[in-house]
Amino acid sequence: MKILVVADGIGEEIYDRAFYDAFQNLGHDVHRFTWKEYFRHYQYTNRYETDGNKVKSLYYRLQNKFITGPVTAKINYDLVELCRKVEPDLVFIYRGTHIYPSTLRRIRQTGSLIFGYNNDDPFSSLYPSYFWRHFKKSIPFYDHIFAYRWKNIDDYRKIGYPKTSLLRSYYLKEKNCHLPSPHAAYACDVIFIGHFEDDGRDLAIKTLLDAGVNLKLFGTGWEKSCLHDFFVQKFGPIKPLYHDEYNKALNSAKIALVFLSKLNNDTYTRRCFEIPATQTMMMAEYTADLATLFEEGKEADFFRNHDELLQKIKKYLNDEELLKQIGISGFTRLLAEGHEVTDRAAEVVKEYDRMKGLS
């Protein structure tokens, strides 16, 4: 069928672009619409060079932040025109923060089905009220919305929207994979690659460092931690890792940590699939949901507090055979249950077929 993938286009390699490629791999005719280019007149997540005009930069920055104004209107107008031209069977909107309800109504008039997907939690009280307002008003006009987490299925149903189902995150087999040898620059016993949230993760990492654990830290936002100066003394500047470097780093550690976003009320996260794909052992915050994906102590392990985290890290670093076996078992479970992005794209197509009454 003909599919149009719609998204902001930021982080495209693991988000909307990943679905675009997966739909293509399944044999569909896939088109793409992104709106990051509409805001290229300021340093939108450092993606573009600008002409240095500060007034122009502020003009576009404010429209993108508050999702209003002529640029956002242009995005919606162009999307409707593209749908009329392409005539897709399915419009798959990834994190539709900038899409108006009126736009969805016009697209539905063309005969397309509209599916939504969102890796963030639009019902979280920690976001500013303006951020999700267009998406929330648009919910009734989606033919189906895939939820990233079980909580959001309940959230949709509480507001009277029943057309929702779970679509978990995924790994990318081309980018998240086992490498035969560690990379010297990243070699360590324990690694965490991820953003900072003020949820105690910095204290957990300090607990391990104080105990002498050979640990490396990468990610964004760590300047917000009260322990930032302490970490910089240990590691130097804390930087994010992407793509090949991210995969090399995970492969170079004996244990990879997972902290779950409280901003998004996560009970699992993308790293819960990316880490097992490398055959590195995963040590994650415990949730009942995550414990259904990997068996505790056999396919991954979990911690409920900082003391348990330290205790288990010491245990596994003293038993590297067990550590390696858990990494391999987690990888085996990952493959057996199908958590790659193409598996997720197939679930989307299956829902489309169900709604169309196709076999």
N, C-alpha and C positions, 0 to 999 in steps of 0.2 A: 504494500500500500504506500501511499504518499504521506510522509510525515514532515511537519514543520516543527523544529525545536527552537524555543524562544527562551531567552535568558539575558541576564546582564552581561555575560561574557567574561566576568572576572573570575580568575581561577579556573578558566575553561577546561584546562587539561584534565582535571579530575571531576568536573561537574557537567555542564551541558555538553561540552565537546566529547566527553566520554560516552554520553548517551547517543550523540550524533553518530559516532563511530560504531557503537554497538548496534544501533538500528541498521546501519549500512551492512554490518557483518551478518545480520539476519536476512539480508536480501531486499531491504526496502529502499524506496526512492526518498532520500532525506534532504531537507532544506533547512536553512538556519537563519535566525534573526537575533541579533544582539544589540544592546543599546549603550554599551560602554563608549562606542565611537561618538555618540551624540554629545558626550561631555569631554571631548578631547582637548578643550581649550584651557584646562587646568590640569595639574598633576594628579589625575584620577588614579590613585593607588600607584603612582610613579610609573604609569604605563606609557605616557606620552610626553614628548618634548612640546613646550609651548613657546609662544612669541614673547613671553615675559610681561604681557599686559595684565597688571594686577586688577584693574577694574573688570576686565573680561573674565579673568580667573574667578573672581568673587561671584560674578553673575552666574556662571555655570556651576560653581561649587554649591551655592545656596539652593539652586533648583534641584540638584541631585540629592542634597541632604534632606530637603523637606519635600521632595517628590512633587513638585508643582511648577507651573509656569509654562512658557511656550515650548521649551525643549521637550518636556514630558508630553505635552499635547502632540508635538510632532512625532514622537516615538509611537504613540497610540494610533495616530492617523496613518503612518507608514506601515504599521503592522496590519491594519485592516486592508490597506491597498495590496499588500503582498499576499494576504490570504485570498483576496479576490482574484489575483493573478495566478497564483500557484494552485489554488483549489485543493488544499490538502485534505486527506481523509481524517487525519488526526493532527491537532495542534497540542504539542507537549510543552507546557510552560514550567520552566524551572525557576522557582523563587520569584513569583510575579509581583514584586513590590511596586513596579512602575506601571502596571497594566490596570486600566480603568474598567469598572463594570460595564460601561457603555460599549467599550471595545469588545468585550466578550459577547455581548448581545449581538453586535454587528457581525462578528465572526460566525456565530451560530446560525445566522441567517444564510450563510453560504453553504450550510449543510455539513460543516466540519464538526467532529466531536472535539471537545476541549478537555484535556487532562492536566491537572496541576501536581507539582511535587515540590517539596521544600525541606531542605535539611535542617533549617532552623525552626525554632518553636514560635509561631506567630501569636501564641496565647500567653507567652511569658510576660509577667508583669515588670520584668527588668528592662524591657525595651521602651524607648520613648513612644508616647501614644501615636504620634504621627507616622511612625515607621511602617506599620502594617495596615494603615487605614484603608488604602485602596484594595489590598488583598482581601481584607476581611469583608469589605462591601461586595467584593466580586465572588465570594464563595458560592452563593446560590446559582451562579451562571456557569460554573464548571460542571461538566458531565460526570467527572469523577476526580477525586483528590486522593493522591497517595500520601500517606503519613509516614514520616521517618521513624516515629516512636509510638508505642501503644497509647501513651497519654494523649496524644493529639487526636487519635480516633475518638476517644471519649470527649475531648473538647469540641470536635465537630458535631458530634451527636447531641451534645448539650445545647447547641444553638440551633438544632433542628435540621442538621445536614447529615443524612445517613449514607451518602454515596462515597464512602471512604474505605480504604484498606491499607494494610501495612506494606510498605516497600522499603526494606532496610538499605543501608549503605552497602558498600561493595569495595572490592579491590580491583586493580587493573593488572591482568596477567603479564602485560608487556613491561610494566613499570614496577610492580611489586613482586619480586621473585628472589629465589635463593641464589646466592653467588658462591663460587667454590672457595674463596678465601677472603679474609677480612681486609679492609683498607686501613693502612697504618695510621692515617690521620684521625680515624674514628674509633680505633680499637679501644675497648673498655669493658668493664664487667657489667655496668648498668648504664642505660641511656634513657633520657626523656627528650622527645622532640615534640614540642607543642607550645601553645600560647599560655600566657599567665592569666589566671583568674584568682581573685582574692578568696580562695576557698581552702587554704591550708596546704596547697601543693608545694609552695616554697618552703614551708616548715618541714614537710615530709622529705624533701630533697636535702635540706640542711641536716636532718636527722641522719640520713645515710652518709653524708659527707663527714659529719662529726664522728661517725663510727669507723671512718677510714675506708669506706667503699670507693672504689675506682669508678667514678661516675662522670658522664659528659651530659651537658645541657644545651639544647638548641631551641629556638622558637622566637616568638614575637611578644611584645608587651611586657617583658620582664623588667623594664625600667620602672614599672608601676609597683613592683614589689618592694616592701620595706627592707628586704634582704638583697636588693640589687647590688649595692656596693660590695657586699660579702661575696656574691656570686662572681662579680667582675674580677675580684682579686683571685678567685679560684680558676676562672675559665678565660678571662679576658672578655671582650665584647661578646654578648650573646646574640647570635644571628640565626635566622631561619634556614632551613634546608629544604630544597625542592627537588623533585624529579629524580635524576640519577644519584645525586648526592644524598638525598633522603634515603634511597634504597641501600646505597653503600653503607651508610651509617647504621641502619637497622641490622644489616648483615654483619657488622663489625662488633656488635655488642653481644654479650652472653644473655642478658635479660633486657627487655624493653618495657618501660613503664607506661601505663595508661591512667590518666586522670580524666574524669568525666565532667563535661561542661555543666555547671549549675545554672548558667544563663539560659541554656536551652533545655534544662531538665533532662539531660541525657541519661539513659540507662545502658547504653553502649555507644560506640563511636566508630568512625571509619577506621581508625587505627586497630580496632579489634579484628579487622580482616587483613589489613595491610601487614601487620606484624607476623601473624601465623604464616602468611604467604612467603615470608623470608626464611621460615623454619627457626627463627629466633624465638626463645621462650617469652611469652607475654605474662606480665604481672600487672593486673588491673585492679582498680577499685571494685569491690564486690557490689553487684546488683543481682536480684533474682532473675532479671531478664538475661543478663550476660551469662549467668550460670546455666541457662538453657542452651546456649550456643557452644560452650566449651566446658568439659567436665573438670571441676576443680581438683587440682593436684595431679591430673593425668594429661590434660590437653592444654592447660594454662593454669595459672593460679591467681588468687584474689586476696586482697587485704582489706580489712575493715577499719583499721586505725594505723597510726604511725609505728607503734610498737610491733604489731603483727607484720607490717611491711618489712621492718628491719630484721625481725626474727626469720622470716621466710627467705629474704635475700641472703642472709648468712648461711642458711641451710643449703640453698641451691648452689652457692659458690663453693661450698665444701663437698658437693656431690655433682660433678660436672656430667657424669654419665646420665643421671636422672634428669638433669637440666636439658641435655640434648634430646633425650627421649621424649620429654614433654613438648619440646619444639617440633619434633617430627610428628608426634601424635596430633598436635594442633593443626599442622599442615594437612594431615590426612583427613581430619574432620572437615576442614575448610573445603577441600576438594569434593568430599563425599556429599556435602549439603548444598553446593553450588552457590557461592557468594561472590562470583565475579560479575562485572558490570553487564556482560552479555546475558547472564542469567536474569538480572533485573529488567533489562530491556525486553526479554522474552515474557516476563510477567506483565509488563505494560501492554504488549501486543495481545496477550491472552485475555486481558480485561477488555480490550477493544473488540476482540472477536466475540466475547461473551455478550457485550452490549449490542453487537450487530447481529447476534444469533447465528454466528458462523461456527463451524465445527473446529 
